[in-house]
Every structure is written in structure tokens, then in C-alpha cells.
Amino acid sequence: MELKHINLDQLTPDKHNVRKHGGKACDDLIPSIRSLGIIQPLLVRPSDEKGRYDIVAGQRRYHALNKIAETDDVDPVPCIVMKHTDDASAIEASLAENIARLPMDEIDQYKAFAALVGQGHTVEEIGTIFGVTERLVKQRLAIANLIGPILTAYRKGDINADTVRILTMASKQQQKDWLALHKSDDYAPSGRHLKAWLFGGADIPTRNALFDLEGYRGTITTDLFGDTSYFDDAQAFWERQNQSIAEARQTYLDAGWNAVVIQDIGDIWCSWEMSKRAKSKGGKVYVQIAHDGEVTFHEGYITSDEARRLDKKAESGTKDKPTNHTPELTKAAQNYLALHRHAAVRADLLTHQGLALRIAVAQIIAGSDLWDVKPDPQKASKPEIKESLATNTAELLFQTERQTVIDLLGLTDEPESDEDITSCEEDDDDLSQDETETVVQRYSHWEMGRNPDAILAKLIALDDDTVTRVLTFVVAECLPCGTSWVEAAGMAMKTDMSACWTPDQTFLDLVRDKNTLNLLIEQVAGKDTADAHVTSTGKVQRQILTNCIKGERETKEGAWDLPYMRFPMKDYTDQFGIDAIDAWIKVRHHYEA
């Protein structure tokens, strides 16, 4: 048997189930399921219909979930999937014993789950132990965000479960403010009104400002009693607050912290997903920002997943450098850069025949991944990257030279004449069926027309300069993309990427890290603009860069001279994880000697 979480619409009551009446009498279960979720998994087995499951035990829970689904979203249902050889009675007995270990009170469940987190268990593992959804485990663990007085009021029955769940998303100060309202004669919001009070309708109290109020030029209002004052211009507040957050981030970095991770406004601080780690051991600072402007700096944390990875490395005696929560560049973004840089370098190589000859000799002596001989396949990981490369002027120049070489070798009349010059057996393990068929047509069979004796005879008839031109092209076609060889060649030739590459939307869409986007804004549009948007979403920051590309926003001189487009490639954050930079670091001593 195995535990799976199955969508409600994939479940069907088993016609062989012994319960024939009363299965739909489930109203008594609905409050418990709404509050605690499905505690005991349903017992199911695969149906004859593909992708569906018959319910062996748990029909009342199933019907209760259907009623809840009429008004609310329902998570995938925890189910024990029986095999044909499983005994249903034995499984139900085992489930009953397992569920008995799970406390029925939400606070007690939180304590039980938190204890397991402290022992190193993941949320997924805890869900498996008790047969509950990961979402339910996270809901219980979120209780760690509540202050003591609210927990006490909940256990006394003064606050209902729905209100408690929403308050887990509030900052400590917001919880104190709400509790003060709850204890007073004033109205304390609940339900959707509480959400609006926390995340959209709340005023911004001046106590949440990180900046000096004396220098603030906007209007500040005070309540009737003069106890609390508020900003009446949210936009003006956030401009100043963002600048202060940017300054605080720089102060932390200057103090030697590994990284400062700025969360999106309103993101919850999930303490159960984090692990304490000293600054000297790679700890980071996480900046939590509430909708009402309150900022909390959580110093000395890394994610639990990263902590487990580092601990495992330490146990094995190997060292590992902590990285940012998200990589500076996605693999797709690195693929984009590698292809555009590769196109520029091999186009330059066409006029550097001496260097091409040296590359060829090096490959003959030491070998390389591509010296079979075959061209670099220039495989784009996304269609939009392939489309972007097609507009690169260096790539267009290279295609023109390919046709010239084809003509020189007398291959113009061949059916494959518009394909690569070099030919070999291609490894098609990672290619789709259509790509494999194309590769076979291009590389596999000399007998399809590219007779080596005919080509040799043609080369013998050509003068040395022309043969050198052909050799240079073939070497450029075989230059391995995304390698240190591209970096070395680009450095030697002083390749200028601005001559063939212009920033496009594809590149911006592939950069996902908010910190990297903010650094791009600083280079392209200036530090003031970057600081003003340090807490903005990736979508907003990406739109600013898009407007710069379109000329709708002023840019700095040399704005798009990105470190990614230099030789050798540079980064912004000095973090490992960019393949081209890592590859160059390993070999650069050969070129610097």
C-alpha cells in the first residue's frame, strides 16, 4: 500500500462497500474537516477506469468533502491506495492506531509537528507519518507565528479557528493591535474584514517608518486622542521606506552577511522552514515586510533544505559555499547568454584564422567534446530563445559564411546544402523524435551525397588561403558552446557583444531572481530607481527594464554593457551557480600565466 493525495473528482464510492445507507449523512463531519482537515486517510483502490479510484472505506468523509467543495476549494485528499494483495481490515486497524497518535487539538498538533521539525523531519515526511496533507501540516506550524495571549484566548474559546488562521499571517505588532481591539469596546475585525484590515485596508502608522519623520514632506494625520499617527500618502511613504530598506540591505552586506533576502510585501515568515545559522557560517538576513509598512529583519537564517545540504556536506568532509535562496540566473537564462555569446565569438573567429588554427591544433592534441568532428548543435532550451538567437547579427553573418563555404566545396546541389558543413554520427539520446530525424538527415550517412573523396579532391584544387578560410569556418562551427574556450577566445579577440546583441524581452523574462532584476535596474536606470523598487515584485521590476528597452524610460550611458556580456563573463552577486563563470574559474590560471 502507499499514501497518495488524490483529487476529489478522481474518487468514486466503491459499489462493493458494505455501507449501503447513511453514507451521505455527513453534516456532523463538516465542521471538523473545515477546522482540522482530513485527519484519517480514505482507503481506496485503483478503479477499472484509468486515473480513478474506488473508495473502500471513508464514504462519509468523501461526501462531506463534496459538500464543502460546493463553496470552498478542497485540497487533494490523503488516501491509502491498496494493492490487490492488501487486506482491508488490517490496513484500517493500522490507520486507526496511527491516527490515534495525532492530537485532535490544533495547538497540540502544532506542538507535535514542531517537535518533529526540531528533529529534522520535513513537512512532507510529517504528512506521510500521520497521513495528512502538507498544507494541513503547514497550517499547524504557522501557529508558531502567533503571540502567547492570542493562543491563550483561542484555547479558552474567545477567538474562533478561522480568525486564528488569518492572524498567523499577521506581524507581531499587528497581532498586538488586533488583540487590543478585541479586548476593548472597539470593533475587532474578523473573517474577510480581518484580511482587508491586515493586507489592504490597514493604515500605515508612523511607528513603522524606518526613516526619520523630520525629513518627511508628506502629510501625517493623528487620531482624536493623539495616541497614534498615520501617513496619509501611501506612495510617498513607500518611496522613503524602500530607500531605507535598500540602505539597510547595504549595511548588512557591508557588515559581512552572506546575503540579504527581501521578501515580497505580505509574505509570511515561515519559521518552520528556516534554520538558524551564524553569519560566519553563511547565515543570511531575511527582510519581512507587512502591508502596513512594518519591517522585520530576521538575522542569521538559511532555509532548512540548505541547512540539511550543508550539514550533509560537512559530515562527508567536503566544503560548500552557501548560495542565495534563489540562483542569480536560471538555467534557461544561462542558456540564452551562452548561445548569444557563442554566436558572437565564433563570428569573430572567422577573421582570426591564426587563432582558429591554434584551437584546431589544441583539439587534435587534447581532444574535446566536439572533436568527432561535428558542429555545436546550438540546442535552445526554449522556443523563444531559438527565436531570439535568429535575430542576432553575428548568427546571420555566420549563416552567410556557411553558404559561401558550401559553394567553395561544391555542395550547393546537395539536399543538405543548407545544413552544417561538418558531419558525424550524432548522439540523439536527449533529442525529440523530430530533432532526431533532422540530425540523422544532417549527420549520419556520408553515402547520402557528401563523399569524402569528392570533398578532398575539391580541397586539393583550392589555394591555401581558401582552404584556411574553410578550416576557420569549420573550427568556428565546432567551437563548444558555453565552455571556457568561448571565454578564452572572446578575451583574445576582444569580442564586443554590443556589435551583435541587443537586449530583448526574452532575456528579461528568463531572469527570475528579484535581487538580480534590482541590480539590472541599478545599472540600466540608476540607483535611485533601483532603491525605490527594492521591494517591488519581479513583474514590476521587469516592466521597468522593458520600458528601458523600448526607450520609454531614460537609461544611463552604457546601460546595457552587462557583466554577463563581457569576456570573461562576470556576475552581480559573486555567487556560484553560473556554469560559464564556474568553468572559467577552474581554468583561468592557464591563461593568466
Secondary structure, 3 states (H helix, E strand, C coil): CEEEEECHHHEEECCCCCCCCCCCCCCCCHHHHHHHCCCCCEEEEECCCCCCEEEEECHHHHHHHHHHHCCCCCCCEEEEECCCCCCHHHHHHHHHHHHCCCCCCHHHHHHHHHHHHHCCCCHHHHHHHHCCCHHHHHHHHHHHHCCHHHHHHHHCCCCCHHHHHHHCCCCHHHHHHHHHHHHCCCCCCCHHHHHHHHHCCCCEEHHHCCCCHHHCCCCEEECCCCCCEEECCHHHHHHHHHHHHHHHHHHHHHCCCCCEEECCCCCCCCHHHEEECCHHHCCEEEEEECCCCCEEEEEEEEEHHHHHHHHHHHHHCCCCCCCCCCCCCCHHHHHHHHHHHHHHHHHHHCCCHHHHHHHHHHHHHHCCCCCCCCCCCCCCCCHHHHHHHHCCHHHHHHHHHHHHHHHHCCCCCCCCCCCCCCCCCCCCCCCCHHHHHHHHHHHHCHHHCCCHHHHHHHHHHCCHHHHHHHHHHHHHHCCCCCCHHHHHHHHHHCCCHHHCCCCCHHHHHHCCCHHHHHHHHHHHHCHHHHHHCCCCCHHHHHHHHHHHHHCCCCCCCCCCCCHHHCCCCCCCCCCCCCHHHHHHHHHHHHHHC
